[in-house]
Amino acid sequence: MIPRRLTEAGANIAAWAQDYAYALRWQAAGVLGRWDPAHYRAPADPDRSPVVLIPGIYESWTFLLPVAGLLREHGHDVHVVEDLKFNTGTIEEMAELVDAHLRTAGVERCVLVAHSKGGLIGKHLLAHHNRDAGIHGLVAVNTPFSGSQLARLLPLSTIRVFLPHSPELTALTTQQAVNRDIVSIYGRFDPHIPGGSRLEGAHNVQLETRGHFLPLNDPRVHRAILDGIRALTR
């Protein structure tokens, strides 16, 4: 039992280090690279729903480049919301920016694909900005639907939303009807969300991945995202 625990702890520590190395690399790529969102757009296809990407906190849309490339390769018209910038506003503010993009760009019958805080924004959109059912649903990767105890360690206003009983999370928790339109993907170990991302009433997909950021470039997560989109649109 003890050796098994030590092996598990060692694997988690290694994943943690790889996770931050991955995050730093993609943050640098987002700042230094010149990425054109138009590259990920595709002609309308009745068999492929448009996808709107929503990154996590302190992440630009380029953080989701591996996912954007995957979706474009599978024929999806991929939308990014550049006005989110690094996603430091409140959940409500960020949801309004995404909603404005959907309306301005005329995006209909789409699926939201989000990472971390982006999943909370996506759930807010389903609960408050989906009157015309223009959004099929949400595929969320490593989203703290129940918050994270680790948010207590960083006394920043942008992080307080992740406190388990923050007003924002409490309000979202009451919106249980939309959970059936959410696919929550999460792994064996997430250093940012020790409690996991299981959401009652949603379609929960737990994989053998480790990390908070690194799974965004994991083939297992990519398959789960594609499966989630199909499940929400069939």
Secondary structure as UniProt FT lines:
FT   HELIX           2..32
FT   HELIX           37..40
FT   TURN            46..47
FT   STRAND          51..54
FT   TURN            57..58
FT   HELIX           61..64
FT   HELIX           65..73
FT   TURN            74..75
FT   STRAND          78..80
FT   HELIX           82..84
FT   TURN            85..86
FT   HELIX           91..105
FT   STRAND          110..115
FT   HELIX           117..128
FT   TURN            131..132
FT   STRAND          135..141
FT   TURN            145..146
FT   HELIX           149..153
FT   TURN            157..159
FT   HELIX           160..162
FT   TURN            164..165
FT   HELIX           167..173
FT   HELIX           177..181
FT   STRAND          182..186
FT   TURN            191..192
FT   TURN            194..195
FT   TURN            200..201
FT   STRAND          203..206
FT   HELIX           214..217
FT   HELIX           219..233
//
